[in-house]
Each structure stands twice: as structure tokens, then as C-alpha cells.
């Protein structure tokens, strides 16, 4: 994982490297069974080189902890590893340039559950696994199962925590989805056995 992170730190595959302060490879437990994938770093993430450390990150941490999960026991990353200017949406060519790093990370971690935070993460990851989507609201909270190089994986799309900050009405949906993530991880039929990730 450190070798992948080092290549991300010196990457110049797209123009985003011209604007970054720090790339954000991701952080957490490389031996985890749960990976959370956001869209792109924001201002605070760019300054610190860490994922989800701003307001959205605080909400993510709270959602994890309120469902008995530890942030340091999961892995958190993004589709795009460098901050787009003015926090704009990542462009398709930027995602294509960066997506290989995410695939490499997933192949090393071999997660049983991939939680996709936001529409860009959901669209690109589900497409990678051969699942086409229309909108995040049409699929959020649904469980998808797909075959990966390391076996069956559960794909779970939900809203980006920032969406709930901009629109408090979405907070209930996000909290409901995180309860479902917790439930899935505890279920025996997922073949995950994640007792060590919970309080």
C-alpha cells in the first residue's frame, strides 16, 4: 500500500497535480474488510494529505462511531486522489487517469464491502463491476453483489456526507444507510465476520 501511495504522491497523469498541495492516497487499516470510497479531496484534505478531515469527514467519523465502527479499522480513500480546483466535480478524464490506483488498492486490501460515498464514486465503481446506474438517489441504500478478483464483494452506494451538510433533510437517509452497513457487516451470510471492527 505504501508503494502505491508513493506513486500517487509523484503522479502527473492528469492536470490536477498542478493544483494540489498534497495528494491524498487514503488511510486506515490495509487489512480491513470495509473500504469507504469518496469522490475527491477537498480543501482540508489537500492541506493535510488525509481523506475526510473537514466537516464532511467529521460527519463520516460520527456516522461510523454511532454504528459501533472505528475509523482506524476501515480504509478511507477517494476516486480521485488530488483536489480539483475550487472543489469542482472530478472530470471523467481525471477519474480515468486516477482510477487504476484505486483498483490497485482494492486488490491489495481485498475488501468484502465497498461503500461508495456520493454519485461519482458510485457511478464509476459500479460501472467497473459491470453495473450501470442512473442516479445516486435511485440506488442509495441498495445492496449490490459482484465478483471481484478476490471473490464476491458487496457494493453499497450511499450519499456523500457533504450532501447531508448542504441539505439537512438528507441526514436521516445517510444515518439509515450507515445502520444498514453495520447490519450487513454483522450478518453471517455475508461471510465477512467483522466482529473485530465493532465495539
Backbone as a chain_set.jsonl record, in Angstrom:
{"seq": "XXXXXXXXXXXXXXXXXXXXXXXXXXXXXXXXXXXXXXXXXXXXXXXXXXXXXXXXXXXXXXXXXXXXXXXXXXXXXXXXXXXXXXXXXXXXXXXXXXXXXXXXXXXXXXXXXXXXXXXXXXXXXXXXXXXXXXXXXXXXXXXXXXXXXXXXXXXXXXXXXXXXXXXXXXXXXXXXXXXXXXXXXXXXXXXXXXXXXXX", "coords": {"N": [[0.829, -1.2, 0.0], [1.991, 1.201, 0.712], [3.785, 1.556, -1.343], [2.078, 2.006, -3.497], [0.928, 4.379, -2.574], [3.156, 6.05, -2.63], [3.642, 6.287, -5.37], [1.347, 7.63, -6.064], [1.848, 10.059, -4.824], [3.759, 11.256, -6.439], [2.541, 11.446, -8.826], [1.691, 12.479, -12.143], [-0.319, 12.178, -13.974], [-2.619, 13.476, -14.723], [-3.923, 16.857, -15.008], [-4.48, 17.712, -12.466], [-2.415, 17.533, -10.663], [-1.056, 19.893, -10.851], [-2.369, 21.69, -9.279], [-2.487, 20.781, -6.693], [-1.765, 20.731, -3.161], [-1.113, 18.659, -1.443], [-1.226, 15.272, -2.417], [-3.785, 12.775, -1.83], [-3.672, 9.78, -0.836], [-5.139, 7.997, 0.792], [-6.234, 6.403, 3.858], [-6.006, 4.248, 6.755], [-6.82, 0.927, 7.868], [-5.003, -1.446, 6.181], [-5.65, -4.077, 6.132], [-8.303, -4.371, 6.393], [-11.825, -5.252, 6.037], [-13.678, -3.552, 5.062], [-14.094, -0.897, 2.871], [-14.28, 2.548, 2.34], [-15.2, 4.76, -0.152], [-14.827, 7.901, -1.378], [-15.337, 10.889, -3.369], [-13.469, 13.004, -4.168], [-10.601, 14.75, -2.853], [-11.071, 17.567, -0.633], [-10.563, 21.006, 0.381], [-9.428, 20.96, 3.044], [-8.493, 18.344, 3.107], [-6.609, 18.41, 1.055], [-4.738, 20.146, 2.184], [-3.843, 18.684, 4.38], [-3.259, 16.175, 3.416], [-4.781, 13.958, 3.944], [-7.688, 11.849, 3.901], [-11.116, 12.944, 4.154], [-11.183, 14.9, 6.371], [-12.309, 17.321, 6.884], [-15.391, 19.115, 7.432], [-17.247, 17.276, 6.338], [-15.839, 14.967, 6.783], [-15.806, 14.847, 9.57], [-18.484, 14.32, 10.021], [-18.657, 11.826, 8.768], [-16.98, 10.3, 10.448], [-18.493, 10.461, 12.799], [-20.821, 9.099, 11.993], [-19.777, 6.553, 11.57], [-18.857, 5.903, 14.181], [-21.219, 6.056, 15.658], [-22.436, 3.809, 14.852], [-20.95, 1.839, 15.877], [-18.474, 1.393, 14.683], [-14.96, 1.705, 14.004], [-13.0, 4.337, 12.835], [-10.25, 4.018, 12.305], [-10.124, 1.355, 11.787], [-11.156, 0.798, 9.353], [-10.735, 1.361, 5.793], [-10.239, 4.402, 4.132], [-10.72, 6.288, 1.269], [-10.52, 7.973, -1.958], [-12.073, 8.371, -5.218], [-10.656, 10.071, -6.926], [-7.419, 11.256, -6.346], [-6.303, 13.755, -5.943], [-7.058, 17.187, -5.216], [-9.639, 18.713, -7.024], [-9.692, 21.949, -8.616], [-11.217, 24.626, -6.8], [-12.946, 22.859, -5.606], [-14.515, 21.621, -7.535], [-16.499, 19.167, -9.388], [-14.907, 16.012, -10.059], [-13.521, 15.446, -13.273], [-14.284, 13.246, -16.047], [-11.972, 12.403, -17.462], [-10.022, 12.818, -15.575], [-10.786, 11.055, -13.593], [-10.428, 8.662, -15.006], [-7.649, 8.706, -15.317], [-6.8, 8.36, -12.72], [-8.071, 6.158, -11.655], [-6.922, 3.651, -11.749], [-5.18, 3.502, -9.577], [-6.933, 3.251, -7.407], [-8.05, 0.756, -8.012], [-5.782, -0.843, -7.714], [-5.337, -0.488, -4.952], [-7.671, -1.68, -3.916], [-7.272, -4.299, -4.792], [-5.133, -5.041, -3.224], [-6.125, -4.74, -0.593], [-8.451, -6.303, -0.626], [-11.313, -6.157, 0.016], [-14.452, -7.041, 1.647], [-16.695, -5.519, 1.67], [-17.54, -2.649, -0.13], [-18.108, 0.64, 0.302], [-19.672, 3.211, -1.308], [-19.38, 6.58, -1.451], [-21.326, 8.992, -2.468], [-22.298, 10.27, -5.748], [-20.379, 10.222, -7.876], [-18.418, 8.397, -7.054], [-20.06, 6.12, -6.776], [-21.061, 5.821, -9.408], [-18.751, 5.349, -11.015], [-17.443, 3.179, -9.749], [-19.436, 1.172, -9.659], [-19.845, 0.887, -12.385], [-17.353, -0.137, -13.091], [-17.585, -2.679, -12.032], [-19.449, -3.672, -13.716], [-22.074, -2.738, -13.501], [-24.667, -0.67, -14.318], [-25.82, 2.614, -13.583], [-28.371, 5.064, -12.792], [-28.938, 7.389, -11.127], [-27.728, 8.662, -7.979], [-29.691, 8.806, -6.014], [-31.502, 6.954, -6.866], [-30.353, 4.544, -6.348], [-29.169, 4.521, -3.848], [-28.573, 3.026, -0.697], [-29.15, 0.489, -1.569], [-28.22, -2.938, -1.936], [-25.64, -4.319, -3.732], [-24.175, -7.102, -5.308], [-21.122, -8.378, -6.451], [-18.696, -10.04, -8.521], [-15.263, -10.19, -7.858], [-11.667, -9.975, -8.265], [-10.82, -11.169, -5.973], [-12.923, -12.559, -4.972], [-16.453, -12.689, -4.014], [-17.95, -9.502, -3.615], [-19.559, -7.025, -1.68], [-21.295, -4.239, -2.751], [-22.078, -1.054, -1.823], [-23.885, 1.694, -2.322], [-24.16, 5.049, -1.165], [-25.129, 8.307, 0.086], [-22.915, 11.135, -0.229], [-21.287, 12.363, 2.664], [-21.101, 15.171, 2.683], [-23.346, 16.0, 1.303], [-25.41, 15.791, 3.133], [-24.702, 17.796, 4.829], [-25.111, 20.066, 3.31], [-27.807, 19.794, 2.78], [-29.828, 19.282, 5.201], [-32.067, 17.62, 5.344], [-31.358, 15.279, 4.166], [-29.916, 13.926, 5.995], [-31.173, 11.981, 7.591], [-31.517, 9.893, 5.756], [-28.868, 9.204, 5.236], [-28.025, 8.369, 7.771], [-29.693, 6.168, 8.069], [-28.678, 4.53, 6.025], [-26.093, 4.0, 6.99], [-26.666, 2.509, 9.235], [-27.572, 0.248, 7.945], [-25.222, -0.572, 6.674], [-23.724, -1.308, 8.901], [-25.341, -3.403, 9.787], [-25.117, -5.208, 7.627], [-22.425, -5.868, 7.775], [-22.355, -7.308, 10.103], [-23.87, -9.521, 9.627], [-24.086, -13.018, 9.265], [-24.408, -14.244, 6.775], [-23.016, -12.761, 4.963], [-20.488, -13.644, 4.971], [-18.398, -12.374, 6.188], [-17.614, -11.784, 8.876], [-16.975, -9.676, 10.878], [-16.439, -9.0, 13.542], [-14.305, -7.862, 14.926], [-14.264, -5.248, 14.147], [-16.076, -3.806, 15.484], [-17.532, -2.179, 18.353]], "CA": [[0.0, 0.0, 0.0], [2.875, 2.364, 0.753], [4.357, 1.723, -2.684], [1.029, 2.663, -4.284], [0.817, 5.751, -2.073], [4.308, 6.826, -3.091], [3.418, 6.6, -6.781], [0.313, 8.669, -6.099], [2.451, 11.324, -4.377], [4.555, 11.865, -7.514], [1.789, 11.243, -10.065], [1.384, 13.607, -13.016], [-1.113, 11.604, -15.051], [-3.607, 14.458, -15.163], [-3.53, 18.225, -14.642], [-4.768, 18.029, -11.073], [-1.171, 17.649, -9.891], [-0.609, 21.281, -10.9], [-3.115, 22.498, -8.311], [-2.52, 20.164, -5.373], [-0.766, 20.939, -2.121], [-0.741, 17.278, -1.125], [-2.135, 14.21, -2.865], [-4.449, 12.104, -0.71], [-3.806, 8.368, -1.215], [-6.095, 7.285, 1.624], [-5.673, 5.975, 5.138], [-6.775, 3.275, 7.515], [-6.282, -0.416, 8.034], [-4.901, -2.127, 4.886], [-6.142, -5.454, 6.273], [-9.728, -4.282, 6.695], [-12.791, -5.833, 5.104], [-14.599, -2.497, 4.625], [-13.455, 0.278, 2.274], [-15.161, 3.665, 2.017], [-14.622, 5.487, -1.284], [-15.463, 9.163, -1.691], [-15.205, 11.393, -4.736], [-12.205, 13.709, -4.366], [-10.244, 15.551, -1.671], [-11.43, 18.975, -0.558], [-9.504, 21.928, 0.811], [-8.743, 20.459, 4.234], [-7.795, 17.121, 2.734], [-5.449, 18.828, 0.267], [-3.756, 20.741, 3.092], [-3.306, 17.698, 5.319], [-2.891, 14.926, 2.748], [-5.566, 12.889, 4.546], [-9.071, 11.886, 3.415], [-12.259, 13.195, 5.03], [-10.777, 15.549, 7.627], [-13.079, 18.549, 7.042], [-16.718, 18.958, 8.03], [-17.822, 16.008, 5.879], [-15.098, 13.914, 7.456], [-16.288, 14.76, 10.95], [-19.766, 13.63, 9.976], [-18.372, 10.421, 8.465], [-16.482, 9.693, 11.675], [-19.626, 10.343, 13.725], [-21.686, 8.036, 11.485], [-19.098, 5.291, 11.862], [-18.824, 5.648, 15.62], [-22.578, 5.842, 16.165], [-22.814, 2.451, 14.476], [-20.028, 0.901, 16.504], [-17.285, 1.136, 13.875], [-13.807, 2.554, 14.264], [-12.41, 4.893, 11.616], [-8.913, 3.461, 12.061], [-10.238, -0.06, 11.438], [-11.602, 0.687, 7.966], [-9.872, 2.128, 4.9], [-10.981, 5.504, 3.534], [-9.996, 6.882, 0.148], [-11.367, 8.657, -2.935], [-11.907, 8.018, -6.625], [-9.578, 10.946, -7.403], [-6.518, 11.428, -5.203], [-5.887, 15.152, -5.815], [-8.201, 18.085, -5.145], [-9.985, 19.546, -8.181], [-9.75, 23.374, -8.27], [-12.486, 25.147, -6.271], [-13.788, 21.717, -5.208], [-15.443, 21.205, -8.59], [-16.6, 17.724, -9.584], [-13.841, 15.44, -10.874], [-13.887, 15.179, -14.664], [-14.126, 11.842, -16.423], [-10.593, 12.09, -17.828], [-9.263, 12.78, -14.32], [-11.124, 9.781, -12.963], [-9.764, 7.597, -15.756], [-6.214, 8.752, -15.04], [-6.545, 8.019, -11.317], [-8.851, 5.01, -11.207], [-6.051, 2.486, -11.594], [-4.649, 3.47, -8.212], [-7.981, 2.698, -6.552], [-8.128, -0.677, -8.3], [-4.628, -1.461, -7.062], [-5.586, -0.502, -3.517], [-8.683, -2.691, -3.639], [-6.682, -5.617, -5.0], [-4.278, -5.334, -2.067], [-6.953, -4.855, 0.609], [-9.391, -7.409, -0.847], [-12.432, -5.949, 0.95], [-15.719, -7.745, 1.463], [-17.707, -4.483, 1.456], [-17.088, -1.35, -0.618], [-19.148, 1.655, 0.457], [-19.429, 4.304, -2.242], [-19.922, 7.811, -0.889], [-21.599, 10.0, -3.481], [-22.663, 9.808, -7.094], [-19.229, 9.925, -8.726], [-17.866, 7.137, -6.574], [-20.995, 5.044, -7.122], [-21.145, 5.631, -10.861], [-17.532, 4.773, -11.591], [-17.146, 1.859, -9.192], [-20.425, 0.207, -10.126], [-19.556, 0.638, -13.793], [-16.184, -1.027, -13.123], [-18.056, -4.032, -11.744], [-20.424, -4.05, -14.732], [-23.421, -2.356, -13.098], [-24.975, 0.69, -14.768], [-26.711, 3.321, -12.653], [-28.954, 6.306, -13.284], [-28.66, 8.482, -10.199], [-27.419, 8.168, -6.638], [-30.919, 8.654, -5.237], [-32.23, 5.76, -7.321], [-29.663, 3.32, -5.929], [-28.598, 4.599, -2.499], [-29.16, 2.107, 0.256], [-29.345, -0.839, -2.163], [-27.078, -3.839, -1.853], [-25.244, -4.974, -4.97], [-23.121, -8.101, -5.138], [-20.372, -8.544, -7.695], [-17.49, -10.861, -8.437], [-14.005, -9.47, -7.995], [-10.504, -10.848, -8.368], [-10.594, -11.848, -4.69], [-14.157, -13.213, -4.546], [-17.658, -11.851, -4.022], [-17.864, -8.259, -2.86], [-20.789, -6.264, -1.525], [-21.165, -2.84, -3.147], [-23.168, -0.334, -1.163], [-23.857, 3.141, -2.596], [-24.91, 5.941, -0.296], [-24.864, 9.718, -0.164], [-21.695, 11.707, 0.322], [-21.634, 13.113, 3.882], [-21.257, 16.607, 2.405], [-24.715, 16.253, 0.853], [-26.237, 15.979, 4.321], [-24.354, 19.091, 5.403], [-25.765, 21.081, 2.485], [-29.249, 19.583, 2.849], [-30.058, 18.503, 6.419], [-33.131, 16.637, 5.153], [-30.749, 14.03, 3.715], [-29.199, 13.321, 7.119], [-31.874, 10.76, 8.006], [-31.211, 8.844, 4.782], [-27.481, 8.794, 5.449], [-27.978, 7.599, 9.018], [-30.334, 4.88, 7.778], [-27.751, 3.73, 5.234], [-24.984, 3.53, 7.825], [-27.195, 1.411, 10.044], [-27.606, -0.922, 7.065], [-23.831, -1.007, 6.506], [-23.401, -2.015, 10.14], [-26.089, -4.666, 9.792], [-24.522, -6.093, 6.632], [-21.129, -6.333, 8.25], [-22.555, -8.239, 11.216], [-24.63, -10.686, 9.18], [-23.28, -14.187, 8.952], [-24.496, -14.68, 5.38], [-22.1, -12.006, 4.112], [-19.211, -14.349, 5.052], [-17.385, -11.366, 6.483], [-17.089, -11.991, 10.208], [-16.277, -8.422, 11.176], [-16.605, -8.69, 14.965], [-13.205, -7.052, 15.426], [-14.426, -3.866, 13.711], [-17.187, -3.198, 16.206], [-17.448, -2.075, 19.801]], "C": [[0.869, 1.258, 0.0], [3.51, 2.617, -0.609], [3.359, 2.398, -3.612], [0.912, 4.122, -3.869], [1.966, 6.615, -2.566], [4.165, 7.191, -4.562], [2.338, 7.66, -6.948], [0.925, 10.031, -5.763], [3.239, 12.021, -5.485], [3.821, 11.826, -8.857], [1.561, 12.56, -10.815], [0.548, 13.143, -14.213], [-2.199, 12.534, -15.559], [-3.212, 15.823, -14.616], [-3.782, 18.561, -13.177], [-3.494, 18.176, -10.235], [-0.673, 19.095, -9.854], [-1.235, 22.133, -9.796], [-2.996, 21.983, -6.878], [-1.453, 20.729, -4.441], [-0.209, 19.589, -1.705], [-1.714, 16.324, -1.803], [-2.685, 13.485, -1.642], [-4.667, 10.627, -1.075], [-4.909, 7.63, -0.473], [-5.431, 6.869, 2.916], [-6.595, 4.984, 5.814], [-6.067, 1.951, 7.566], [-6.208, -1.122, 6.675], [-5.367, -3.581, 4.934], [-7.642, -5.496, 6.566], [-10.573, -5.055, 5.686], [-13.781, -4.797, 4.588], [-13.793, -1.305, 4.107], [-14.526, 1.31, 1.954], [-14.48, 4.513, 0.938], [-15.447, 6.737, -1.564], [-15.152, 9.609, -3.103], [-13.847, 12.028, -4.993], [-11.866, 14.466, -3.09], [-10.778, 16.972, -1.781], [-10.267, 19.793, -0.037], [-8.718, 21.388, 2.013], [-7.938, 19.201, 3.948], [-6.515, 17.436, 1.954], [-4.357, 19.399, 1.166], [-3.082, 19.689, 3.964], [-2.83, 16.413, 4.659], [-3.615, 13.717, 3.302], [-7.009, 12.976, 4.053], [-10.071, 12.218, 4.51], [-11.83, 13.739, 6.392], [-11.489, 16.888, 7.841], [-14.424, 18.26, 7.69], [-17.374, 17.644, 7.621], [-17.134, 14.829, 6.557], [-15.527, 13.731, 8.901], [-17.632, 14.038, 11.009], [-19.567, 12.147, 9.683], [-17.902, 9.692, 9.719], [-17.616, 9.471, 12.674], [-20.568, 9.214, 13.3], [-21.072, 6.657, 11.756], [-19.216, 4.95, 13.349], [-20.211, 5.375, 16.187], [-23.109, 4.463, 15.795], [-21.778, 1.43, 14.916], [-18.77, 0.608, 15.727], [-16.187, 2.137, 14.208], [-13.224, 3.045, 12.951], [-11.064, 4.249, 11.29], [-8.949, 1.981, 11.674], [-10.851, -0.284, 10.06], [-10.58, 1.416, 7.099], [-10.734, 3.16, 4.184], [-10.144, 6.14, 2.444], [-10.995, 7.574, -0.779], [-11.13, 8.103, -4.33], [-10.718, 8.782, -7.219], [-8.722, 11.327, -6.199], [-6.012, 12.862, -5.016], [-7.118, 16.053, -5.897], [-8.435, 18.808, -6.472], [-10.083, 21.013, -7.758], [-11.153, 23.801, -7.841], [-13.484, 24.033, -5.894], [-14.815, 21.331, -6.266], [-15.488, 19.682, -8.665], [-15.395, 17.213, -10.366], [-14.34, 15.136, -12.281], [-13.579, 13.729, -15.019], [-12.686, 11.496, -16.778], [-9.694, 12.034, -16.591], [-9.531, 11.483, -13.572], [-10.416, 8.639, -13.676], [-8.269, 7.547, -15.444], [-5.891, 8.193, -13.66], [-7.126, 6.674, -10.893], [-7.985, 3.772, -10.973], [-5.456, 2.37, -10.206], [-5.664, 2.871, -7.246], [-8.098, 1.19, -6.756], [-6.97, -1.41, -7.637], [-4.835, -1.552, -5.556], [-6.599, -1.578, -3.14], [-8.125, -4.092, -3.8], [-5.762, -6.021, -3.855], [-5.13, -5.599, -0.827], [-7.886, -6.058, 0.538], [-10.617, -7.294, 0.08], [-13.628, -6.827, 0.627], [-16.856, -6.758, 1.196], [-17.015, -3.223, 0.951], [-18.271, -0.392, -0.517], [-18.779, 2.847, -0.41], [-20.151, 5.551, -1.757], [-20.108, 8.854, -1.985], [-21.744, 9.438, -4.879], [-21.473, 9.47, -7.97], [-18.594, 8.596, -8.335], [-18.757, 5.972, -6.989], [-20.997, 4.764, -8.622], [-19.919, 4.906, -11.413], [-17.222, 3.384, -11.04], [-18.154, 0.81, -9.647], [-20.21, -0.112, -11.603], [-18.372, -0.312, -13.937], [-16.603, -2.481, -12.892], [-19.203, -4.457, -12.66], [-21.862, -3.707, -14.4], [-23.654, -0.909, -13.507], [-25.984, 1.326, -13.827], [-27.236, 4.589, -13.304], [-28.594, 7.485, -12.39], [-28.407, 7.909, -8.82], [-28.69, 7.959, -5.827], [-31.706, 7.412, -5.636], [-31.592, 4.477, -6.816], [-29.165, 3.362, -4.493], [-29.336, 3.65, -1.55], [-29.437, 0.721, -0.287], [-28.064, -1.643, -2.059], [-26.847, -4.482, -3.216], [-24.146, -5.982, -4.634], [-22.435, -8.303, -6.486], [-19.191, -9.46, -7.45], [-16.268, -9.995, -8.676], [-12.869, -10.466, -8.123], [-10.275, -11.646, -7.093], [-11.86, -12.526, -4.165], [-15.342, -12.262, -4.584], [-17.464, -10.629, -3.139], [-19.234, -7.605, -2.827], [-20.493, -4.809, -1.87], [-22.363, -2.086, -2.6], [-23.044, 1.156, -1.435], [-24.698, 3.92, -1.593], [-24.552, 7.384, -0.632], [-23.494, 10.112, 0.374], [-22.07, 12.472, 1.588], [-21.823, 14.604, 3.652], [-22.674, 16.935, 1.966], [-25.635, 16.512, 2.037], [-25.91, 17.288, 5.025], [-25.032, 20.222, 4.646], [-27.284, 21.006, 2.602], [-29.555, 18.685, 4.054], [-31.162, 17.45, 6.292], [-32.574, 15.277, 4.729], [-30.051, 13.287, 4.852], [-29.842, 12.004, 7.552], [-31.57, 9.607, 7.058], [-29.798, 8.308, 4.996], [-27.357, 7.951, 6.718], [-28.609, 6.221, 8.823], [-29.375, 3.97, 7.008], [-26.6, 3.196, 6.079], [-25.437, 2.457, 8.811], [-27.231, 0.12, 9.216], [-26.199, -1.459, 6.821], [-23.398, -1.81, 7.733], [-24.084, -3.377, 10.181], [-25.476, -5.672, 8.824], [-23.222, -6.694, 7.133], [-21.263, -7.374, 9.353], [-23.253, -9.526, 10.784], [-23.712, -11.847, 8.831], [-23.293, -14.541, 7.484], [-23.645, -13.832, 4.443], [-20.719, -12.642, 4.098], [-18.071, -13.394, 5.396], [-16.778, -11.577, 7.868], [-16.297, -10.795, 10.715], [-16.367, -8.039, 12.657], [-15.513, -7.742, 15.447], [-13.328, -5.58, 15.014], [-15.471, -3.123, 14.528], [-16.935, -3.159, 17.699], [-18.375, -3.098, 20.433]], "O": [[0.527, 2.256, -0.633], [3.745, 3.766, -0.983], [3.728, 3.254, -4.416], [0.807, 5.004, -4.722], [1.769, 7.787, -2.886], [4.533, 8.296, -4.96], [2.402, 8.486, -7.859], [0.553, 11.042, -6.359], [3.374, 13.245, -5.471], [4.403, 12.133, -9.897], [1.28, 13.6, -10.218], [0.695, 13.656, -15.323], [-2.653, 12.402, -16.696], [-2.262, 15.928, -13.839], [-3.332, 19.603, -12.701], [-3.496, 18.865, -9.215], [0.048, 19.48, -8.933], [-0.693, 23.173, -9.425], [-3.371, 22.688, -5.941], [-0.382, 21.149, -4.88], [1.005, 19.398, -1.623], [-2.923, 16.556, -1.762], [-2.119, 13.572, -0.552], [-5.734, 10.266, -1.571], [-5.547, 6.739, -1.034], [-4.212, 6.967, 3.06], [-7.782, 4.886, 5.504], [-4.861, 1.863, 7.335], [-7.248, -1.375, 6.067], [-5.466, -4.239, 3.898], [-8.179, -6.538, 6.941], [-10.093, -5.455, 4.625], [-14.636, -5.12, 3.763], [-12.929, -0.773, 4.803], [-15.557, 0.984, 1.365], [-13.332, 4.929, 1.094], [-16.615, 6.65, -1.941], [-14.75, 8.802, -3.942], [-13.147, 11.64, -5.928], [-12.766, 14.792, -2.316], [-10.92, 17.513, -2.878], [-9.127, 19.33, -0.016], [-7.487, 21.366, 1.995], [-6.842, 19.014, 4.477], [-5.476, 16.811, 2.166], [-3.173, 19.157, 0.93], [-1.89, 19.789, 4.254], [-2.084, 15.644, 5.264], [-3.146, 12.587, 3.163], [-7.505, 14.076, 3.811], [-9.894, 11.819, 5.661], [-12.079, 13.123, 7.428], [-11.293, 17.526, 8.876], [-14.575, 17.273, 8.411], [-17.986, 16.97, 8.45], [-17.768, 13.821, 6.866], [-15.604, 12.608, 9.399], [-17.89, 13.25, 11.919], [-20.233, 11.302, 10.282], [-18.372, 8.594, 10.016], [-17.692, 8.423, 13.316], [-21.056, 8.46, 14.142], [-21.776, 5.717, 12.125], [-19.623, 3.848, 13.717], [-20.363, 4.556, 17.093], [-24.106, 4.003, 16.351], [-21.726, 0.311, 14.404], [-18.051, -0.334, 16.062], [-16.452, 3.26, 14.635], [-12.979, 2.247, 12.046], [-10.774, 3.968, 10.127], [-7.929, 1.416, 11.278], [-11.044, -1.427, 9.645], [-9.651, 2.027, 7.626], [-11.818, 2.846, 3.692], [-8.987, 6.493, 2.67], [-12.164, 7.741, -0.433], [-10.119, 7.45, -4.591], [-9.886, 8.209, -7.922], [-9.254, 11.682, -5.146], [-5.351, 13.148, -4.017], [-8.098, 15.722, -6.565], [-7.521, 19.449, -6.991], [-10.519, 21.294, -6.642], [-12.149, 23.391, -8.438], [-14.697, 24.246, -5.872], [-15.865, 20.777, -5.94], [-14.644, 18.992, -8.094], [-14.904, 17.911, -11.253], [-15.449, 14.631, -12.458], [-12.743, 13.077, -14.394], [-12.215, 10.411, -16.436], [-8.717, 11.286, -16.565], [-8.623, 10.887, -12.991], [-9.866, 7.747, -13.03], [-7.693, 6.465, -15.322], [-4.824, 7.614, -13.458], [-6.714, 6.113, -9.878], [-8.282, 2.95, -10.106], [-5.248, 1.263, -9.708], [-5.308, 2.08, -6.372], [-8.229, 0.436, -5.792], [-7.16, -2.482, -7.062], [-4.54, -2.582, -4.95], [-6.41, -2.302, -2.162], [-8.468, -4.986, -3.026], [-5.627, -7.206, -3.551], [-4.892, -6.562, -0.098], [-8.086, -6.752, 1.535], [-10.92, -8.219, 0.833], [-13.798, -7.294, -0.499], [-17.857, -7.11, 0.574], [-16.023, -2.778, 1.53], [-19.301, -0.586, -1.163], [-17.702, 3.424, -0.262], [-21.379, 5.576, -1.665], [-19.153, 9.521, -2.381], [-21.37, 8.3, -5.16], [-21.542, 8.516, -8.745], [-18.273, 7.775, -9.194], [-18.272, 4.959, -7.492], [-20.943, 3.611, -9.048], [-20.048, 3.959, -12.188], [-16.786, 2.506, -11.784], [-17.775, -0.312, -9.982], [-20.377, -1.257, -12.022], [-18.378, -1.19, -14.799], [-16.04, -3.399, -13.488], [-19.854, -5.473, -12.417], [-22.782, -4.312, -14.951], [-22.916, -0.018, -13.086], [-26.894, 0.659, -13.334], [-26.636, 5.122, -14.238], [-28.011, 8.466, -12.853], [-28.828, 6.791, -8.523], [-28.76, 7.025, -5.029], [-32.483, 6.879, -4.843], [-32.225, 3.421, -6.852], [-28.77, 2.324, -3.96], [-30.558, 3.506, -1.607], [-29.911, -0.144, 0.449], [-26.964, -1.093, -2.09], [-27.744, -5.109, -3.781], [-23.298, -5.731, -3.778], [-23.09, -8.387, -7.524], [-18.743, -9.634, -6.317], [-16.246, -9.168, -9.588], [-13.095, -11.676, -8.093], [-9.613, -12.683, -7.12], [-11.873, -13.015, -3.036], [-15.245, -11.16, -5.123], [-16.886, -10.714, -2.056], [-19.973, -7.625, -3.811], [-19.55, -4.219, -1.342], [-23.512, -2.431, -2.875], [-22.191, 1.821, -0.846], [-25.797, 3.507, -1.223], [-23.759, 7.639, -1.538], [-22.981, 9.501, 1.311], [-23.084, 13.17, 1.593], [-22.617, 15.24, 4.345], [-23.159, 18.036, 2.226], [-26.533, 17.35, 1.961], [-26.75, 17.833, 5.742], [-25.473, 21.207, 5.238], [-27.969, 22.026, 2.531], [-29.54, 17.46, 3.932], [-31.183, 16.487, 7.058], [-33.228, 14.25, 4.906], [-29.64, 12.139, 4.681], [-29.146, 11.032, 7.844], [-31.385, 8.472, 7.498], [-29.568, 7.1, 4.941], [-26.661, 6.936, 6.728], [-28.114, 5.226, 9.353], [-29.273, 2.779, 7.304], [-26.179, 2.054, 5.897], [-24.648, 1.586, 9.177], [-26.954, -0.963, 9.73], [-26.002, -2.673, 6.767], [-22.779, -2.866, 7.606], [-23.476, -4.377, 10.564], [-25.331, -6.849, 9.155], [-22.953, -7.88, 6.939], [-20.387, -8.223, 9.52], [-23.224, -10.518, 11.512], [-22.685, -11.667, 8.179], [-22.312, -15.081, 6.973], [-23.551, -14.137, 3.254], [-19.862, -12.241, 3.31], [-16.935, -13.575, 4.958], [-15.556, -11.552, 8.017], [-15.093, -10.891, 10.952], [-16.369, -6.851, 12.98], [-15.776, -6.894, 16.3], [-12.559, -4.747, 15.496], [-15.722, -1.942, 14.292], [-16.216, -3.997, 18.244], [-18.459, -3.183, 21.658]]}, "num_chains": 1, "name": "protein.A"}
